[in-house]
Amino acid sequence: MAKIKLSISVDDEHLGQFSKIMKEVEKAGMKIDQKHKDLGVATGSIEEDKVDAVRDVEGVKHVEPEREVHIPPPESDVQ
């Protein structure tokens, strides 16, 4: 299965348990690259088939796959 990059956010009522939630997210299979405790956000990567396990962690509010945006060069006709 392919790995994808994710951003996750913790709900406001669980912000005090951010470190514990990050441990549970790692147990679910996510490799965390960055943690932003003050914002309640973390980014990392995970096997695509394990994303639902991260969603099921208590305190995780949102799970968002990273998206790529391609902008045409300035000289293209699509401006």
VENTABEL-V816178 format. One record per backbone hydrogen bond with DSSP energy under -1.0 kcal/mol. NH is the residue of the N-H (numbers start at 1). CO is the residue of the C=O. E is the energy in kcal/mol with one decimal. If there is no record, write none. Layout:
nh | co | e
NH | CO | E
NH | CO | E
This chain:
nh | co | e
4 | 46 | -2.9
6 | 44 | -3.0
7 | 64 | -2.2
8 | 42 | -2.9
9 | 62 | -2.1
10 | 40 | -2.8
11 | 59 | -2.6
14 | 11 | -1.8
15 | 12 | -1.2
17 | 14 | -2.1
18 | 15 | -1.6
21 | 17 | -2.6
22 | 18 | -2.4
23 | 19 | -1.8
24 | 20 | -1.9
25 | 21 | -2.5
26 | 22 | -2.1
27 | 23 | -2.2
28 | 24 | -1.7
29 | 26 | -1.4
30 | 25 | -1.9
31 | 45 | -3.1
33 | 43 | -2.7
34 | 43 | -1.8
36 | 41 | -3.1
40 | 36 | -1.7
41 | 36 | -1.8
42 | 8 | -2.2
43 | 34 | -2.3
44 | 6 | -2.1
45 | 31 | -2.1
46 | 4 | -2.2
48 | 2 | -2.7
50 | 47 | -2.3
51 | 48 | -1.1
54 | 50 | -1.1
55 | 51 | -2.0
56 | 52 | -1.5
57 | 54 | -1.4
60 | 57 | -2.0
61 | 9 | -3.0
62 | 9 | -1.3
64 | 7 | -3.1
66 | 5 | -2.9
76 | 73 | -2.2
